[in-house]
Amino acid sequence: MPVPVPRQRETPAEASGQAVLHTATTTGTATPATATTATATAPPHASPLTLLVIEDDPAGGLTVPEILDSDGHRIRLRTARNLVEAERLLTPDVHCILLDLSLPETSPRATAAATATATATAVDQLAILRQVLRLAPRHAVLVLTSEADAERAAEAVRVGAQDFLFRDELDGRLLSRAIRYAVERKRADIAQYKLAESKLRAQENARLERGLLPTPLLEGSDLRFAARYRPGRSRALLGGDFYDAVRTPDGTVHAMIGDVCGHGPDEAALGVELRIAWRALTLAGLCGDDLLATLQEVLEVERPCEEIFATLCTVDISPDGRHAGLCLAGHPAPLVSRPGRAARLLPYENSGPALGLLPRARWPRRQVELGGTWSLMLYTDGLIEGRIGEGKERLGQDGMVEMINRHLDRGLSGEGLLEASVTEARRLNGGELTDDVAVVLLSRTEA
């Protein structure tokens, strides 16, 4: 069939507002070169639309009014007689493909497939369209057929074409409108697909990250456990902070909280590895300095670069619940509250360095008296590094202690205490906290 192709020179008909459209009589090796180069270097918003016509009728020509886009720019035309030429001419600046459904399958791959599956190809009258869709999955595709083939044209749209045109009704205005519609519909389809894909990925990540948050193993203990976690990374459920709590067979309750420097997915993954390693080593009987030294070896092997380090706070609470051992590896000291007394920070002198900073470092274990009824709060520095108002002043540990005491005076405890503390830290900061925040609360009430 006669189909429009580009002219190398402007003819009198073109100068008078008429574009002469004809089929190519050569392989088109030189025809598209200039147009391709010019279009590729032009800014995307300034480039006119480019149409690639795929048809194989070298005879005759069809003259239609000049094809313009919505901005009045002439739509550029290229032509290919088979899929081999089409694949070569299908550069990124092509916006739409006009495919003649009567085109035979002439590409080498199509010929080989047709030889192997002659019967199936004969039944599938849209095989050429399927090949084009595989060849150009991100391009808008229009199909051209006869009016007698309306059913096949409709099926082509169901297969993946954006629209169909009848040869007998083809004119410049109709073709221009169809091209614009097809391009915009394809863009909308791609955007919708990306949105759906993004939602599925977000749901999968959410399920994965929820699964990575720990379930404390405290069966048989009279301690109450509460935790709050808020990642600083946008749209994430897990950051570089990590925590856990387990009870060993001798009745000792072990709890820890840690912070890997950084906020990305690599830091989150390393935090999960350290938490799992801590749980395994604790259940195997390690504690204090031996445990932290082994964790440092794990970090040194698993971290993506030598600059990565992690802070850690571990406590082991005796079976009677009245005493605890405390180890700090560059981490802020926990806060303890008792009935009738203001909450205060536990002593933090002689703490060891963060994991991953010094080879063969040591982490002294300090014995702490808790008493009969108490609450012990472990936290990461994301809670205390938020700003206060519009200045540069930080909440800090002293500000956090004052904030906790205010909430305790209101009678808050457990989950309510943690939620109120994180909410107030965000309010004082004037918005979302930029660092990851993890808070763990262990409480005991003596009978």
Helices and strands as residue ranges (DSSP letters): H 12-15, E 18-22, H 33-41, E 50-54, E 61-65, E 76-80, H 83-89, E 96-100, H 108-116, H 118-123, H 127-135, E 140-145, G 147-149, H 150-159, E 163-166, G 167-169, H 172-212, E 224-230, E 241-247, E 253-260, H 265-283, H 288-302, E 310-317, E 323-329, E 335-337, E 344-345, E 366-369, E 374-379, H 396-409, H 414-429, E 437-444
